[in-house]
Amino acid sequence: MKKILITGANGLLGQKLVALLTKQPNIALTATARGDNRLPFSEGYTYRSMDITDRQQVLDVITEVQPDVVIHGAAMTDVDKCEIQKDACWAQNVSAVEYIIEACRTVGAFLVHVSTDFIFDGAAGPYDETAEANPISFYGWSKQAGESAVKHSDIRWAIARTVLVYGIAHDMSRSNIILWVKKSLEDGKTIKVVTDQWRSPTLAEDLAMGCYLIADQEAGGIFNISGKEVLTPYEMAIRTADYFNLDKSLITQADASTFTQVARRPPRTGFILDKSRTVLGYDPHTFEEGIAVLASQLN
């Protein structure tokens, strides 16, 4: 029996991880998040309330559970909010990581730490695992600092980097580009979508699978876990409209400079997945397949 503890269980990735890990044989799962369990089912795992910014709580829960692997998915991911609320961002994305490393050291656990393409400046994407980080936002900087803490620790670790995660949370608490485009076009609204940013959009189920493959193999090092295609948001919008047979003429092209956002965004990221495919056997959905997965969950 492999004991796995996850953080951020109430979030999008957390929900998908619980759904995936409870289906695997020989895994004893502990799901943790701040406050109450907001997952729609309670079978197949144990829930523990754990605030990652509270060092003592982190040490107490992880020491008690004695997991073999910790998948750390909890983070403050709102890029603009991070730019404004720097202290909260640092507490969740850096200090919390240090507490989790300390707890993993205490129990000898393998750590899978979830990171982001926003550690890059986006000048030369798509990136492989060896690319040099150069964040251009406070969020990116905090995530790079979290990675740095993991890399320089004396525990066994892996970093799972991802890009633009989309999917459906059970409480529909988060929108994503697909849902936004679908709803806007169904309502007959004209939308402006940027053509000068590139990402590899990642289905939340694929990210969960990537984290599981790393945890299962306890494969050390950095892994790119994203979608397989590099697309602009405009291309994503067009494909979404095509999938749902909606009016593409409502989609207008824009460049990033037309939007005022607090934090800077890297223009061109996206990931090269050769290492994850070869080492882990990671095989993500195409964007169209991702839309289909999401559509099947809307019913």
C-alpha positions in Angstrom: 0.0 0.0 0.0 1.5 3.4 -1.0 0.4 6.3 1.2 -0.1 9.5 -0.8 -1.1 12.8 0.8 -2.2 15.7 -1.5 -2.6 19.4 -0.7 -5.1 21.7 -2.3 -7.8 18.9 -2.5 -10.6 21.4 -2.9 -9.0 23.0 -6.0 -9.4 21.9 -9.6 -6.2 19.8 -9.7 -7.0 18.4 -6.2 -10.4 17.3 -7.2 -9.1 15.5 -10.3 -6.3 13.9 -8.2 -8.8 12.6 -5.7 -11.0 11.2 -8.5 -8.0 9.5 -10.1 -6.1 8.2 -7.0 -9.2 6.7 -5.4 -9.6 4.5 -8.5 -6.0 3.1 -8.2 -5.4 -0.1 -6.4 -2.9 -0.1 -3.5 -3.1 3.6 -2.8 -4.2 4.9 0.6 -5.1 8.6 0.0 -5.2 11.5 2.4 -6.7 14.6 0.9 -5.9 17.9 2.6 -7.0 21.5 2.2 -7.7 24.6 4.3 -11.1 24.4 6.0 -13.8 21.9 5.3 -13.9 19.2 2.6 -15.7 20.6 -0.4 -15.4 17.4 -2.5 -18.7 15.9 -3.7 -17.9 12.4 -2.4 -16.1 11.0 0.6 -15.5 7.4 -0.2 -12.0 6.0 -0.8 -9.9 8.5 1.0 -9.4 10.3 4.3 -9.8 14.1 4.5 -7.7 16.2 6.9 -8.0 20.0 7.2 -4.5 21.5 6.8 -3.5 25.1 6.2 -0.2 25.0 4.3 0.8 28.4 5.7 0.7 27.1 9.3 4.0 25.3 9.8 2.9 23.4 12.9 -0.2 22.2 11.3 1.8 21.0 8.2 4.3 19.2 10.5 1.5 17.7 12.7 -0.7 16.3 9.9 2.2 15.0 7.7 3.9 13.4 10.7 0.7 11.8 11.8 -0.2 10.5 8.3 3.3 9.3 7.5 2.8 9.4 3.7 5.3 7.8 1.2 4.6 10.6 -1.3 3.3 14.2 -0.9 1.8 15.8 -4.0 1.8 19.5 -3.3 -0.7 21.2 -5.6 -2.0 24.0 -3.3 -0.8 27.5 -4.3 -1.9 31.0 -4.8 -2.3 31.1 -8.6 -4.2 34.3 -9.4 -1.4 36.2 -11.1 -2.8 39.7 -10.7 -3.7 39.1 -7.0 -0.2 37.8 -6.3 1.2 41.1 -7.7 -1.0 43.1 -5.3 -1.0 40.8 -2.2 2.7 39.9 -2.2 2.8 38.8 1.5 -0.1 36.3 1.0 1.5 35.1 -2.2 4.9 34.5 -0.6 3.3 32.7 2.4 1.4 30.3 0.2 3.9 29.8 -2.7 7.3 29.9 -0.8 7.0 29.6 3.0 4.5 26.8 2.7 6.8 24.9 0.4 9.5 25.1 3.0 7.2 23.7 5.7 6.2 20.8 3.4 9.9 20.1 2.6 10.6 20.0 6.4 7.7 17.7 7.0 8.7 15.4 4.1 12.2 15.2 5.5 10.8 14.2 8.9 8.8 11.3 7.5 11.1 10.4 4.6 8.4 11.2 2.0 9.0 11.8 -1.7 7.7 15.3 -2.8 5.9 16.0 -6.0 5.8 19.8 -6.3 3.5 21.5 -8.9 5.0 24.5 -10.7 4.3 26.7 -13.7 5.4 28.0 -17.0 5.3 31.5 -15.5 8.8 31.0 -14.1 9.9 31.8 -17.7 9.9 35.2 -19.4 8.3 33.8 -22.5 10.9 35.1 -24.9 11.8 31.7 -26.3 9.1 29.1 -25.7 8.3 26.3 -26.0 10.6 25.2 -23.2 12.2 21.9 -22.1 13.0 21.0 -18.5 16.6 22.5 -18.7 15.5 26.0 -19.7 16.7 28.9 -17.6 14.0 30.5 -15.4 13.5 34.3 -15.6 10.1 35.3 -14.1 8.5 38.6 -15.0 5.7 38.7 -12.4 5.7 38.3 -8.6 3.7 35.1 -9.0 6.3 33.7 -11.3 9.0 34.8 -8.9 7.3 33.2 -6.0 6.9 29.9 -7.9 10.6 30.0 -8.9 11.5 30.5 -5.3 9.4 27.5 -4.3 11.1 25.4 -6.9 14.5 26.6 -5.7 13.6 25.5 -2.1 12.7 22.0 -3.4 15.8 21.7 -5.6 18.2 22.7 -2.8 16.6 20.5 -0.2 18.0 17.1 0.9 14.8 15.2 0.3 13.7 13.1 -2.7 11.7 15.4 -5.0 10.2 15.9 -8.4 8.8 19.2 -9.9 5.8 18.9 -12.2 5.6 22.1 -14.3 2.3 22.8 -16.1 0.7 25.4 -18.3 -2.8 27.0 -18.4 -4.8 24.3 -16.7 -8.4 24.0 -17.7 -11.2 21.7 -16.6 -14.5 21.5 -14.7 -14.5 21.7 -10.9 -17.6 20.0 -9.4 -18.9 23.3 -7.9 -18.1 25.2 -11.2 -16.2 27.6 -9.1 -13.7 28.4 -11.8 -14.2 29.4 -15.3 -11.7 28.7 -18.1 -11.2 29.7 -21.7 -13.5 27.0 -23.1 -16.4 27.7 -20.8 -16.0 31.5 -21.2 -15.9 31.2 -25.0 -18.9 28.8 -25.1 -21.1 31.0 -22.8 -20.2 34.3 -24.6 -20.9 32.9 -28.0 -24.1 31.2 -26.9 -25.2 34.6 -25.5 -24.4 36.2 -28.8 -21.6 38.4 -27.3 -18.6 39.5 -29.3 -15.3 38.6 -27.6 -11.8 39.8 -28.0 -9.1 37.1 -27.8 -5.3 37.6 -28.0 -3.3 36.3 -30.9 0.2 37.2 -29.5 0.4 34.8 -26.5 1.3 31.1 -26.9 0.6 28.4 -24.3 0.1 24.6 -24.2 -3.3 24.4 -22.5 -3.5 21.5 -20.1 -6.5 19.4 -19.2 -6.7 19.1 -15.4 -7.2 15.3 -15.8 -3.9 15.2 -17.7 -2.0 17.1 -15.0 -3.5 14.8 -12.4 -2.3 11.8 -14.4 1.2 13.3 -14.8 1.4 13.8 -11.0 0.2 10.3 -10.4 2.8 8.8 -12.8 5.6 10.7 -11.0 4.3 9.7 -7.6 3.8 6.0 -8.6 7.4 5.8 -10.0 8.8 8.2 -7.5 10.6 9.6 -10.5 13.0 12.4 -9.5 13.8 15.6 -11.3 11.8 18.1 -13.3 9.0 17.1 -15.6 6.9 19.1 -18.1 3.3 18.1 -17.6 1.1 20.0 -20.1 -1.0 19.7 -23.2 0.8 18.6 -26.3 -0.1 21.6 -28.6 1.2 25.2 -28.5 -1.8 27.5 -29.2 -2.8 31.1 -28.9 -5.9 31.9 -26.9 -7.5 33.0 -30.3 -6.8 29.5 -31.7 -8.3 27.9 -28.6 -11.4 30.1 -28.9 -11.8 29.2 -32.6 -11.5 25.4 -31.8 -14.0 25.8 -29.0 -16.5 27.5 -31.3 -15.9 24.8 -33.9 -16.5 22.0 -31.4 -19.8 23.4 -30.1 -20.9 24.7 -33.6 -21.0 28.3 -32.4 -20.6 31.5 -34.4 -16.9 32.2 -35.0 -17.6 35.6 -36.4 -18.2 36.9 -32.8 -14.5 36.1 -32.0 -12.3 39.1 -32.8 -8.5 39.2 -32.7 -6.6 41.4 -30.2 -3.1 41.7 -29.0 -2.1 41.6 -25.3 -1.4 45.3 -25.2 -5.2 46.0 -25.5 -5.8 44.5 -22.1 -4.8 46.2 -18.9 -3.6 43.6 -16.4 -1.7 44.2 -13.2 1.0 41.6 -13.7 3.0 41.0 -16.9 2.4 37.7 -18.7 5.1 35.8 -20.6 4.3 36.0 -24.3 5.4 32.6 -25.6 5.6 29.6 -23.3 4.4 26.1 -24.0 6.3 22.9 -23.2 8.3 20.2 -24.9 7.1 16.9 -23.5 9.8 14.4 -24.7 11.1 13.7 -21.2 7.7 13.1 -19.7 6.6 10.8 -22.5 9.8 8.8 -22.4 10.4 8.5 -18.7 6.9 8.5 -17.4 4.8 7.3 -20.3 2.8 10.5 -20.1 0.4 10.9 -23.0 -1.9 13.9 -22.8 -5.1 14.6 -24.7 -5.2 16.9 -27.7 -7.0 20.2 -27.2 -10.1 18.9 -29.1 -10.1 15.7 -26.9 -9.8 18.0 -23.9 -12.9 20.0 -25.0 -14.8 16.7 -25.4 -13.9 15.6 -21.9 -15.0 18.9 -20.5 -18.2 18.8 -22.6 -19.1 15.4 -21.3 -18.9 16.8 -17.7 -21.3 19.6 -18.4 -24.3 17.3 -18.7 
